Amino acid sequence: MAASSEGAPVSALVWWIIPFLALIGGIGYAYWITKWKNRYENQTHRSVSNFRRFQESFKDSNESPTKGESVKQDLDSDRSS
């Protein structure tokens, strides 16, 4: 089957639109990298630092009770409430 002559202009238009949108996307990405990337990375670094601090707040010291003792203490405190 041969392509109809009516579909040829639409097909040609698609072959122009897709590269044009890709070009616009590439220019937009390049602009974002040059203008906003440092700001984004700083926020990400700050967020990661806060998360690490949050994780470290759960770490026990060397004198921490064993897991079983900790659970027992939690149960005892629940019963006394």
N, C-alpha and C positions, 0 to 999 in steps of 0.2 A: 504494500500500500504506500502510495506516495503522500507526502504531507500536502494538505490543502494550501492553496495560496492565501487563504484568509487567515490562517494561523501563523504565517511567516512573520508579520509585523509584531505580533505578540511575543513570539519566540525571540526575535531580535531585541525587543524591549527588555525581556528578562535577562538576556546576555549583557545588557548595559546596566540594569538596575543592581544585580548581584555584585559586580565589582565596585560599583559606586558606593553601595552600602558598606562593603568591606573596607573601602578607602576611608569613608567617614568614621567607621569604627576604629580603624588603625590610628587615625589622627586624634580621635577622642581619647584613646588609650595612651598615646604618646603625651598628650596634654595632661592627663591624669598623673602619669608617672612623673613628669617634670614639676607639676604644681602641688600635688596633694599626697604623693607617696610618703614623704618624710613625716607629714602630720599623721598619716594612717599608721606608719610603723611605730611612731612614738606612742600612740594610743595602745597599740598591740603590745609593745614592750611593757608599758605601764600595767596593762591588764595581766600579762604573764607574771610580772613581779608581784602583783597583788595576789594572784592565785597561789604562787609559791609561798608567800607569807602565810596565806590561809592554810595551806597544807602543813606547813611547819608548826602552826599553832596546835595541831593535833598530835604531833610527835611527843612522846613521853620522855621525861628525863631518865637518867640511869637508875634512879631509885623507884621506878614505877612498879606498881604491883603487877602480878601476872594476870593474864587474861581472866582466868577463873576467879581470882580474888576481886578483880574489878567488877565482874558481873555480879558477884555475891554482894559487894558493897552497894551496887545500884539497886539490887532487889531489896536489901535491908533498908535503904533510904526510901524506897517506894512504900514499904510496909509501915514505916513510921509516920508517913504523911497522912 
